Amino acid sequence: MSHFYSEQEKGYEFPERGSVSLDSEAGVAKPENTAQYGEASSVSMHSGSSLPARHRLHSGQIDSEYDSHIPSLDYNGHGNVAGQPGRANFETTRAVGGGSGRGGGGPGDGWPQAPELRDEHRRAPISRLLLNGLLHFIKVMVITILIILLMAAVGIPVSDNGVPFPGDYTKMGFDWQLDPRSYLTPFNSSFTDFNILLDAHLHTIYSDGALSPQQAIEFSLANGFNAIIVTDHQTVEGSLAAKKYAEENLGDRITVITGMEYTCCRIHMNLIGINETIPVSPPFPSDDELRSVIDKVHSMGGMVIVNHIPWSNTTLLPWDEARLPDHPTREQLLDWGVDGFEIVNQGTFDLRTFQFIQEHSDKLVALTGSDMHYPGPSYSWTTINAPNKSSEAILDEIRNRRTSFLLDASGTRPVQDPPYNPEYFKYAPWGLVGDYFYGYADRNRGQYSFQGTFCHKEIVNVHHRMIGWFFLWLLVAILVIETLYWSFRWLYLFIARKIRSRRSRHV
């Protein structure tokens, strides 16, 4: 099927270039807007055969689109139709450059040759691809680092202050009943008659314990105690609440003795048998200040028991000093007038202190305590043979140093965990994020003073090498992910093109 120019096709409108008229006699396409391009700019097209397609003029070049079923004309560069299959011949002249008029320009006219055009078009996408890839990688790195910093800014404060206890201790109950007398005998074999099994050291929610005063009493009953001394840090309020509950609800099943734990950076002491809180300050009291506390307790009718010396003197790193620095010696404490020592705390038996008490048995008493903050195994029971189960009778036996103890070094069973706290799961992810970032530095603050400060100078050791490796592995991870993404994307597009190509052949 032949294609001829109609009357309407003899004039073409070209955006920004003006129109081009087709002279059918001369075979010359002339721009009508010569003011812009100059008189010398012309495109000659020789007739003599029907033109097989529409022609578009781009930037001084002719781009020919041919129908596949019509043979094309030969292009010889001189404006003549050779009559052989090929391209339509055309001649382009320019006022400047003196080009040869061949398609794509010629030497000397400033137009790149066809191979140069192909190389330029090939290089341009590659350079743009590399630049876009670099910018994309930088953008991904910046966004990733910003996300990491945001997670650290949220997670670290939550880890410090915002994560509730994993367990919901408010729902705990203790439905067992142990009798340690059924399988244990007193440390002093001659001390066979006793009617009191005492826990002389435990905590409630009034300080840093997990159980309410009522729950602490129920837990003690389940583990075979029939007398307890509630000693919350810095206050007697927990012991007063426990005493009130026991007297109103339990009768003589258990006796609650009031007290508090005097807590500072030098010493922990149970002040027992008092109904009034003694102020505790400063974090590092002087010897005279400690002696005045002991004297005040005695003036109130109470007693002073020094707690867990092994725990207090345990060496802490990186300071390489005791958990409670400058702890008074046993000899000093004896001279200051303390009434006794705790010889069993949780599962630790302080043999050295026990021997010291035996050496001064006319002045010192030995007591045991679970130091219960969270419900767990019971290890020891102070045994007392009192004329009755009143707190006054029990305190009188302690004051007269008539005590012994039962010891189960492996601890009692059963032991149970509390049910999970739903609030914990809400905040735990951020808390764990904060814990993770804390792993890149060691923040050592030492023992808490229970007065809003710490007993040691804070030491922070940042692991710079670990941080460097973190960013290196982050870079590797991003490179791997990006490589996999673009590889699968290329594979997907390649397969899609193959499928479309096969479908087009069958149409």
C-alpha positions in Angstrom: 0.0 0.0 0.0 1.5 3.3 -1.1 1.4 6.5 0.9 1.1 10.0 -0.7 1.0 13.4 0.9 -2.4 14.9 0.8 -3.0 18.6 0.4 -3.3 18.9 4.2 0.0 17.1 4.7 1.9 19.6 2.6 2.2 22.0 5.5 3.5 20.7 8.8 3.4 22.6 12.1 6.5 22.2 14.3 6.5 23.5 17.8 8.9 26.3 18.4 10.4 25.8 14.9 7.6 27.3 12.8 6.0 25.4 9.9 7.7 23.5 7.1 6.1 23.5 3.6 6.6 20.6 1.2 7.3 21.7 -2.3 6.1 18.8 -4.4 7.7 20.0 -7.5 11.1 20.8 -6.2 11.0 18.2 -3.5 12.1 20.7 -0.9 10.7 21.1 2.6 11.2 24.7 3.5 10.7 26.3 6.9 8.2 29.1 6.7 9.6 30.8 9.8 13.0 31.7 8.4 13.5 34.6 10.7 14.4 32.3 13.5 16.5 29.8 11.7 18.0 31.8 8.8 17.5 31.6 5.1 20.1 28.9 4.6 18.3 26.3 6.7 16.4 23.9 4.5 15.6 20.3 4.1 15.4 19.0 0.5 13.3 15.9 -0.2 13.4 14.5 -3.7 10.2 13.2 -5.1 10.0 10.5 -7.7 8.7 7.8 -5.5 5.9 7.8 -3.0 7.1 8.6 0.6 6.4 5.6 2.8 5.9 7.3 6.1 5.3 10.4 8.2 8.4 12.5 8.9 9.2 14.4 12.1 11.8 17.1 12.2 13.7 17.2 15.5 16.4 19.8 16.2 17.5 19.9 12.5 17.4 16.1 12.1 14.8 14.0 10.3 13.5 10.9 12.1 11.7 8.6 9.7 9.1 6.0 10.8 8.3 3.4 8.1 5.5 1.0 7.7 6.9 -2.5 7.9 5.1 -3.6 4.7 6.5 -0.9 2.4 10.1 -1.0 1.2 12.1 2.0 2.1 14.2 4.2 -0.2 17.9 4.2 -0.4 19.8 7.0 1.3 22.8 8.2 -0.6 23.5 11.5 1.1 23.2 13.5 -2.2 19.4 13.9 -2.4 19.0 11.3 -5.2 16.6 8.3 -5.0 18.6 5.2 -6.0 15.6 3.0 -6.3 17.1 0.4 -4.0 15.6 -0.7 -0.6 16.9 1.6 2.0 16.0 4.9 3.6 14.5 8.0 2.1 17.2 10.2 0.7 17.5 13.7 2.1 19.9 16.5 2.2 20.4 18.9 5.1 22.3 22.2 4.7 23.2 24.6 7.4 24.4 28.1 7.2 27.3 27.4 9.6 29.5 24.4 9.6 29.4 23.3 6.0 28.2 19.9 6.8 27.9 17.2 4.2 24.2 16.9 4.6 24.2 13.2 5.6 21.8 12.0 8.3 23.1 12.8 11.7 25.4 15.5 10.4 28.9 15.3 9.0 32.4 16.2 9.8 32.9 19.9 10.4 29.2 20.8 11.1 29.4 20.2 14.9 26.9 17.3 14.9 28.1 14.0 16.4 28.2 11.0 14.2 25.8 8.1 14.8 28.2 5.9 16.8 29.0 8.9 18.9 25.3 9.5 19.6 24.9 5.9 20.6 27.9 6.1 23.0 26.7 9.4 24.5 23.2 8.0 25.1 24.7 4.8 26.6 27.1 6.7 28.9 24.5 9.2 30.2 22.1 6.6 31.7 25.0 4.7 33.4 26.3 7.9 35.0 22.8 8.9 36.1 22.3 5.4 37.5 25.5 5.5 39.5 24.6 9.0 40.9 21.1 8.0 41.7 22.3 4.8 43.4 24.8 6.7 45.5 22.2 9.3 46.6 19.7 6.5 47.4 22.3 4.7 49.5 23.1 7.9 51.4 19.4 8.6 52.0 18.9 5.0 53.4 21.9 5.4 55.7 20.7 8.8 57.0 17.2 7.6 57.6 18.4 4.4 59.3 20.7 6.4 61.7 17.9 8.8 62.5 15.6 5.9 63.4 18.3 4.3 65.6 18.9 7.6 67.4 15.1 8.0 67.9 14.9 4.5 69.3 17.7 5.2 71.7 16.2 8.5 72.8 12.9 6.7 73.7 14.3 3.4 74.9 16.9 4.5 77.4 14.6 6.6 79.5 12.0 3.9 79.5 14.6 1.3 80.5 15.6 3.6 83.4 12.2 4.5 84.8 9.3 3.3 82.8 9.1 -0.5 82.7 6.8 -2.1 85.4 7.6 -5.3 87.2 7.3 -8.3 84.9 5.2 -10.1 87.6 2.0 -9.0 89.0 2.6 -9.6 92.7 -0.7 -8.2 93.7 -2.4 -11.4 92.6 -0.1 -13.8 94.3 -1.4 -16.2 97.0 0.4 -18.8 99.1 -1.6 -22.0 99.6 0.9 -24.3 101.2 2.0 -24.9 104.8 5.6 -25.9 105.7 6.7 -27.1 109.1 10.6 -26.8 109.3 10.6 -28.5 112.7 9.6 -31.7 111.0 13.0 -32.1 109.3 15.4 -29.5 110.9 17.0 -29.2 114.4 18.4 -26.1 116.0 22.1 -25.2 115.4 22.5 -25.4 119.2 21.6 -29.0 119.9 20.7 -28.3 123.5 18.1 -25.7 122.3 15.3 -28.2 121.8 12.3 -26.5 123.3 11.0 -23.5 121.3 7.7 -22.2 120.3 8.6 -19.2 118.1 10.0 -19.4 114.6 11.0 -15.9 113.7 11.9 -14.1 110.5 13.7 -11.0 111.8 14.2 -9.1 108.5 11.7 -8.7 105.6 10.3 -5.9 103.4 7.0 -4.8 102.0 5.7 -2.4 99.3 6.3 0.4 101.9 9.9 0.4 100.7 11.4 -1.8 98.0 9.5 -5.1 98.6 7.0 -6.6 96.1 4.4 -7.8 98.6 1.9 -5.9 100.6 1.9 -6.2 104.4 -1.0 -8.7 104.2 0.8 -10.8 101.5 4.1 -10.7 103.5 2.2 -12.2 106.5 0.6 -14.9 104.3 3.9 -15.8 102.8 5.6 -16.1 106.2 2.8 -18.3 107.5 3.1 -20.6 104.5 6.8 -21.0 105.1 6.4 -22.0 108.8 7.0 -18.7 110.6 4.8 -17.6 113.5 6.6 -14.3 114.2 8.1 -11.7 111.9 9.8 -8.3 112.2 8.9 -6.1 109.3 11.9 -3.8 108.6 11.2 -1.6 105.6 14.0 0.8 104.5 13.8 4.2 106.4 10.2 3.8 107.7 8.2 1.9 110.3 4.9 2.4 108.4 5.0 -1.0 106.7 5.5 -2.8 110.1 2.6 -0.8 111.7 0.3 -1.7 108.8 1.3 -5.4 109.0 0.8 -5.4 112.8 -2.6 -3.9 112.5 -3.7 -6.5 109.9 -2.4 -9.4 111.9 -4.1 -8.3 115.1 -7.4 -7.7 113.4 -7.5 -10.8 111.3 -5.2 -13.6 112.5 -5.2 -13.6 116.3 -2.3 -15.5 117.7 -1.4 -17.3 114.5 1.4 -14.9 113.9 3.1 -12.0 115.8 4.3 -8.9 114.1 7.0 -6.9 115.7 7.5 -3.3 114.4 10.8 -1.9 113.2 12.7 -0.4 110.3 16.0 -0.8 108.5 18.4 2.1 108.9 20.0 2.3 105.5 23.0 4.4 104.5 26.3 4.0 102.6 28.2 2.8 105.6 25.9 0.3 107.3 22.5 -1.3 107.3 21.0 -1.8 110.7 17.6 -3.2 111.8 16.0 -1.0 114.5 13.5 -3.3 116.1 10.8 -2.8 118.7 10.2 0.9 117.9 7.0 2.5 116.7 8.4 5.7 115.3 10.5 6.3 112.2 14.1 7.6 112.9 15.3 10.0 110.3 18.2 8.7 108.2 20.8 11.1 106.9 23.3 11.8 105.5 24.3 9.0 103.1 27.7 8.9 104.8 27.1 9.4 108.5 30.1 9.9 110.8 30.9 7.6 113.7 29.3 10.0 116.1 26.1 10.2 114.1 25.8 6.4 114.0 26.4 6.2 117.8 23.7 8.8 118.3 21.2 6.6 116.3 22.0 3.6 118.4 21.5 5.6 121.6 18.2 7.0 120.4 16.8 3.5 119.6 17.8 2.3 123.1 16.1 5.4 124.6 12.9 4.3 122.7 13.1 0.8 124.2 14.3 -0.8 121.0 17.3 -2.8 119.9 19.9 -2.5 117.1 20.8 -5.5 115.0 23.6 -5.1 112.4 22.6 -6.7 109.1 24.4 -8.9 106.5 28.1 -8.0 107.0 29.3 -10.3 104.2 27.0 -8.6 101.7 28.0 -5.1 103.0 31.7 -5.9 102.6 31.5 -7.6 99.3 34.1 -6.1 96.8 32.5 -4.1 94.0 34.3 -3.5 90.7 35.5 -1.3 89.0 36.1 0.6 92.3 37.7 -2.4 94.0 36.2 -1.5 97.3 33.3 -2.7 99.6 29.7 -2.4 98.6 29.3 -0.2 101.7 32.5 1.8 101.9 34.0 2.4 105.4 31.8 -0.1 107.1 32.4 -0.1 110.9 34.2 -3.1 112.2 32.6 -5.6 114.5 34.7 -4.4 117.4 33.6 -0.8 116.8 30.0 -1.8 116.7 30.3 -3.7 119.9 31.9 -0.7 121.5 29.1 1.6 120.2 26.5 -0.6 121.9 24.7 -2.6 119.2 22.7 -5.5 120.5 23.5 -8.2 118.0 24.2 -9.3 114.4 22.3 -11.0 111.7 24.3 -14.2 111.1 22.1 -15.7 108.3 20.8 -13.5 105.5 19.0 -15.3 102.8 21.2 -18.3 102.0 24.4 -16.9 103.5 25.7 -18.1 106.8 28.2 -15.6 108.3 30.4 -17.9 110.3 32.9 -15.3 111.2 30.3 -13.0 112.8 28.7 -16.0 114.5 32.1 -16.8 116.1 32.5 -13.2 117.1 29.1 -13.4 118.9 30.1 -16.6 120.7 33.2 -14.8 121.9 31.0 -12.0 123.3 27.9 -14.0 124.1 27.2 -11.9 127.2 26.7 -8.8 125.1 25.5 -9.9 121.6 22.6 -11.9 120.2 22.4 -13.8 116.9 19.4 -13.4 114.7 18.5 -14.7 111.2 16.5 -13.0 108.5 15.2 -13.8 105.0 15.7 -10.2 103.9 12.6 -10.9 101.7 11.9 -8.4 99.0 10.3 -10.9 96.6 8.8 -14.2 97.6 11.3 -17.1 97.3 12.8 -19.9 99.3 13.2 -19.6 103.0 16.6 -20.6 104.4 16.5 -20.0 108.1 14.3 -19.5 111.2 15.3 -17.9 114.5 14.1 -20.2 117.3 12.9 -18.7 120.6 11.2 -20.3 123.6 9.0 -17.4 124.9 6.5 -17.6 127.7 3.8 -16.4 125.3 3.6 -15.2 121.7 3.3 -11.5 122.4 5.8 -9.1 120.8 7.0 -8.0 124.3 7.8 -11.6 125.3 9.7 -12.3 122.1 11.7 -9.1 122.4 12.5 -9.9 126.0 14.0 -13.2 124.9 16.0 -11.5 122.2 17.2 -8.9 124.7 18.4 -11.7 127.0 20.2 -13.4 124.1 18.2 -16.7 124.3 18.0 -17.7 120.7 19.1 -20.4 118.2 18.2 -21.1 114.6 17.3 -23.6 112.0 19.1 -23.6 108.7 18.2 -25.2 105.3 21.0 -24.2 103.0 19.2 -25.4 99.9 16.0 -23.4 100.6 12.4 -24.5 100.9 9.8 -25.6 98.3 7.5 -24.8 96.8 8.5 -21.6 95.1 6.3 -19.9 92.6 6.5 -17.1 90.1 3.9 -14.4 90.0 1.5 -14.1 87.0 2.7 -11.8 84.2 1.9 -8.1 84.5 0.0 -7.0 81.3 1.5 -3.5 81.7 5.0 -5.0 81.5 4.4 -6.2 77.9 3.3 -2.8 76.9 6.6 -1.1 77.8 9.0 -4.0 77.8 9.9 -3.6 74.1 11.2 -0.1 74.6 12.8 -1.1 77.8 14.7 -3.9 76.0 15.7 -1.4 73.3 17.1 0.8 76.1 18.9 -2.2 77.6 20.4 -2.9 74.2 21.9 0.5 73.8 23.1 0.4 77.4 25.2 -2.5 76.3 27.5 -0.1 74.4 28.7 1.5 77.6 29.2 0.3 81.2 27.5 2.7 83.6 28.7 1.9 87.0 26.9 3.8 89.8 27.5 1.5 92.7 25.3 0.8 95.7 22.1 2.8 96.1 22.0 4.8 99.4 18.2 4.8 99.7 18.5 8.5 100.1 18.4 9.5 96.4 22.1 9.1 95.8 24.7 6.3 95.2 27.5 5.2 97.5 30.2 5.3 94.7 31.4 7.7 92.1 29.8 7.0 88.8 32.1 5.5 86.2 31.1 5.3 82.6 33.1 3.2 80.1 32.1 3.6 76.5 32.9 0.7 74.2 34.0 2.7 71.1 35.2 -0.5 69.3 31.8 -2.0 69.7 30.1 1.1 68.4 32.4 1.0 65.4 31.6 -2.6 64.6 27.9 -1.8 65.0 28.0 0.8 62.2 30.2 -1.4 60.1 27.7 -4.3 60.3 24.9 -1.8 59.7 26.6 -0.8 56.5 27.0 -4.4 55.4 23.4 -5.1 56.2 22.2 -2.2 54.1 24.4 -3.2 51.2 23.2 -6.8 51.3 19.5 -5.7 51.5 19.9 -3.2 48.6 21.8 -5.8 46.5 19.1 -8.4 47.0 16.3 -5.8 46.3 17.8 -4.6 43.0 18.7 -8.2 42.0 15.2 -9.5 42.5 13.8 -6.3 40.9 16.0 -6.8 37.8 15.1 -10.5 37.6 11.3 -9.7 37.9 11.5 -7.1 35.1 13.6 -9.5 32.9 11.1 -12.3 33.3 8.2 -9.9 32.7 9.8 -8.7 29.4 10.3 -12.3 28.3 6.6 -13.1 29.0 5.4 -10.0 27.1 7.7 -10.8 24.2 6.3 -14.4 23.9 2.8 -13.1 24.1 3.4 -10.6 21.4 4.7 -13.3 19.0 1.5 -15.3 19.4 -0.8 -12.3 18.7 
